Amino acid sequence: MSKTMILTGILFLCISPIYAQTAQDYLNRGKADYKQENYPQAILDLSKAIQTDPNNAEAYVERSLVYIKLKNFLQAIADCNKAIDIDPNNDEAYINRGYAYSLQGELVQAVRDCNKAIAINPKSAQSYDYRGIDFANQGDFSKAVSDFMKAIQLNPKFEEAYNNLGTAYDRQGYFLPAIHNYTKAIELNPKFADAYDNRGYVYAEQGKFTQALNDFAKAIEIYPNDALALYYRAFAYFTKKDYDNAWDSLHKAEGFGYVPDSQFMAKLKKVTGRND
């Protein structure tokens, strides 16, 4: 009985096929790792894709995204450069490289890369959105608004573009269109914590503290470690003269790594008499 089982096992091993991992297998696995925020494993799998197929531009583009998440911008730019060498018409490589430049504060180069991506693919909503962010960071809100609107025209369900458009309006003091666009972003994605943060801040600027606190509470419900929402909530409580809640919220924000404005902290210490 046992001999028969052993022989059967040997026969099974002999006829079982051995499947080699292809570059596409590693690429697909790396993409899945990225979505699961398992960035170290994503680097490993995408690197294996590149080792298996050194001319796989998509693998370099995908790995650049992971490096951006890890704040390794130089390596992200290097990967995009390699992807462009392989495929000069890869608009996503220009988009990612521009994004990496933007995060380093190199806004002129970032805009240049977005321009190139748009020239290759005029229907890329992402390119317009990123370029709009770069224009806004340069203080050119007219161009920023135009780009965000173009991104939304190309992709009417682009919640990030609505959120960015709201911020562009807010920074110009146009509160009503800012709120309208933040609300649209939330309608498209009810779990968009940043949009709640931003809309709440505009409500606070207008003195609408009940609405502001509701938005900050929603953002914190979605993302309990949302230091920005906690800080904004502290500001709203302070303006309402609810100083104890302002103090507690500010210290929670600090606990998640937020560095508060020194003048605001000094004012809060003065009115509460606390220093704990």
C-alpha positions in Angstrom: 0.0 0.0 0.0 2.7 2.5 1.0 4.9 1.5 -2.0 2.0 2.2 -4.4 1.5 5.7 -2.8 5.2 6.5 -3.2 5.3 5.4 -6.8 2.2 7.5 -7.6 3.8 10.5 -6.0 7.0 10.1 -8.1 4.9 9.8 -11.3 3.0 12.9 -10.4 6.2 14.9 -9.9 7.6 13.6 -13.3 4.6 14.8 -15.3 3.8 18.0 -13.5 4.8 21.0 -15.6 7.2 23.7 -14.3 6.0 27.2 -14.9 8.6 29.9 -15.3 7.7 33.4 -14.1 7.5 35.9 -16.9 8.2 39.6 -16.8 4.4 40.1 -17.0 3.8 37.9 -14.0 6.3 39.9 -11.9 4.8 43.2 -13.3 1.2 42.1 -12.4 2.4 41.1 -8.9 4.2 44.3 -8.4 1.1 46.3 -9.3 -0.9 44.3 -6.8 1.8 44.9 -4.2 1.6 48.7 -4.9 -2.2 48.7 -4.5 -1.9 46.9 -1.2 0.8 49.5 -0.1 3.4 46.8 0.3 6.1 48.9 -1.3 9.2 46.9 -0.4 7.7 43.8 -2.1 6.5 45.9 -5.0 10.1 47.0 -5.6 11.3 43.4 -5.5 8.7 42.1 -7.9 9.1 45.0 -10.3 12.9 44.7 -10.2 12.5 41.0 -11.1 10.2 42.1 -14.1 13.0 44.4 -15.2 15.7 41.7 -14.8 13.5 39.3 -16.8 12.9 41.9 -19.5 15.3 44.8 -19.4 13.3 46.6 -22.2 10.0 46.6 -20.3 9.2 50.3 -20.1 6.0 49.7 -18.1 7.9 48.0 -15.3 10.2 51.0 -15.0 7.2 53.4 -14.9 5.4 51.3 -12.3 8.5 51.1 -10.1 9.0 54.9 -10.3 5.5 55.2 -8.7 6.7 53.0 -5.8 9.9 55.1 -5.4 7.7 58.3 -5.3 5.7 56.8 -2.5 8.9 56.0 -0.7 10.1 59.6 -1.3 13.1 58.3 -3.3 12.6 60.9 -6.0 16.1 60.6 -7.6 15.5 56.9 -8.2 12.0 57.6 -9.5 13.4 60.1 -12.0 16.1 57.6 -13.0 13.4 54.9 -13.7 11.4 57.4 -15.7 14.5 58.3 -17.7 15.1 54.6 -18.5 11.4 54.2 -19.5 11.7 57.2 -21.9 14.9 55.8 -23.4 13.1 52.6 -24.2 9.8 54.2 -25.3 10.1 58.0 -26.0 6.3 58.2 -26.4 5.5 56.9 -23.0 3.4 59.7 -21.6 3.1 58.0 -18.2 6.9 58.2 -17.8 6.8 61.9 -18.3 3.8 62.3 -15.9 5.6 60.4 -13.2 8.9 62.2 -13.7 7.1 65.5 -13.6 5.4 64.5 -10.4 8.8 63.6 -8.8 10.2 66.9 -9.9 7.2 68.7 -8.5 7.6 67.0 -5.1 11.2 68.2 -5.1 10.1 71.7 -5.8 11.5 71.7 -9.3 8.3 73.2 -10.8 9.7 74.5 -14.1 10.9 71.0 -15.0 7.7 69.5 -13.7 5.6 71.7 -16.0 7.9 70.9 -18.9 7.3 67.2 -18.4 3.5 67.6 -18.1 3.7 69.6 -21.4 5.5 66.7 -23.1 3.0 64.2 -21.7 0.1 66.3 -23.0 1.7 66.6 -26.4 2.0 62.8 -26.6 -1.5 62.2 -25.2 -3.8 65.2 -25.3 -6.6 63.2 -23.6 -4.6 62.6 -20.4 -6.6 64.1 -17.6 -3.8 63.2 -15.1 -1.3 65.3 -17.0 -3.6 68.4 -16.8 -4.3 67.8 -13.1 -0.6 67.5 -12.3 0.3 70.6 -14.3 -2.5 72.5 -12.6 -1.0 71.6 -9.2 2.4 72.9 -10.5 0.9 76.2 -11.7 -1.0 76.6 -8.4 2.3 76.1 -6.5 3.8 78.8 -8.7 1.0 81.1 -7.7 -0.5 81.1 -11.3 -4.1 80.3 -10.3 -5.6 81.3 -13.6 -3.6 78.6 -15.4 -4.2 76.1 -12.6 -8.0 76.6 -12.7 -7.9 76.2 -16.5 -6.0 72.9 -16.2 -8.2 71.5 -13.5 -11.3 72.3 -15.6 -9.7 70.6 -18.6 -8.9 67.5 -16.5 -12.6 67.4 -15.3 -13.8 67.8 -18.9 -11.7 64.8 -19.9 -12.7 62.8 -16.9 -15.9 64.0 -15.2 -15.4 61.5 -12.4 -12.0 62.7 -11.5 -12.5 63.5 -7.8 -8.9 64.7 -7.2 -9.3 67.3 -9.9 -12.4 68.7 -8.3 -10.6 68.8 -4.9 -7.6 70.6 -6.5 -9.9 73.0 -8.3 -11.6 73.8 -5.0 -8.2 74.5 -3.4 -7.3 76.8 -6.3 -10.5 78.8 -5.7 -10.0 78.8 -1.9 -6.5 80.2 -2.2 -7.9 83.1 -4.3 -10.6 83.7 -1.7 -13.5 82.4 -3.8 -15.2 80.4 -1.1 -18.5 79.4 -2.8 -16.9 77.8 -5.9 -14.3 76.2 -3.6 -17.1 74.6 -1.5 -19.0 73.5 -4.6 -16.0 71.7 -6.0 -15.1 70.0 -2.7 -18.7 68.9 -2.4 -18.5 67.4 -5.9 -15.3 65.5 -5.0 -17.1 64.1 -1.9 -20.1 63.1 -3.9 -17.8 61.2 -6.2 -15.9 59.6 -3.3 -17.7 59.8 0.1 -14.5 58.5 1.7 -12.3 61.3 0.4 -10.9 62.6 3.7 -8.8 65.4 2.1 -11.9 66.9 0.5 -13.6 66.9 3.9 -10.5 68.6 5.4 -10.5 71.2 2.8 -14.2 72.0 2.8 -14.2 72.1 6.6 -11.3 74.7 6.5 -13.3 76.9 4.1 -16.3 76.7 6.4 -14.1 77.7 9.3 -12.8 80.7 7.3 -16.4 81.8 6.8 -17.2 81.4 10.5 -19.5 78.3 9.8 -18.0 76.3 12.7 -20.8 73.7 13.0 -20.3 72.7 9.3 -16.6 72.8 9.7 -16.5 70.6 12.8 -18.8 68.1 11.1 -16.4 67.9 8.1 -13.4 67.5 10.3 -15.2 64.7 12.3 -16.0 62.9 9.1 -12.4 63.1 7.9 -11.2 61.7 11.2 -13.8 59.0 11.1 -12.5 58.0 7.6 -8.8 58.3 8.6 -8.3 58.4 12.4 -4.7 59.4 12.0 -5.6 62.5 10.0 -3.3 65.0 11.7 -4.4 67.9 9.4 -8.1 67.4 10.2 -7.2 67.3 13.9 -5.2 70.6 13.5 -8.0 72.2 11.6 -10.5 71.1 14.2 -8.3 72.7 16.9 -8.4 75.9 14.9 -12.2 75.8 14.7 -12.6 75.1 18.4 -10.2 77.9 19.2 -12.2 80.4 17.1 -15.3 79.2 18.9 -13.5 79.9 22.2 -13.8 76.2 23.1 -10.2 76.2 24.3 -10.1 72.9 26.1 -11.2 70.9 23.0 -8.9 73.0 20.9 -6.0 72.0 23.2 -6.9 68.3 23.1 -7.3 68.3 19.3 -4.0 70.1 18.8 -2.1 67.6 20.9 -3.7 64.7 19.1 -2.5 66.2 15.8 1.0 66.6 17.3 0.9 62.9 18.3 0.5 62.0 14.6 3.5 64.1 13.6 1.9 67.5 12.8 4.0 70.5 13.8 1.7 73.3 14.8 2.2 77.0 14.1 4.2 78.5 16.9 2.0 81.6 17.1 -1.2 79.6 17.3 0.4 77.4 20.0 1.4 80.4 22.0 -2.1 81.9 21.9 -3.6 78.6 22.9 -1.2 78.3 25.9 -2.0 81.8 26.9 -5.8 81.4 27.0 -5.8 78.0 28.5 -3.0 78.5 30.9 -1.9 74.9 30.0 1.5 73.6 29.2 1.0 69.8 29.5 
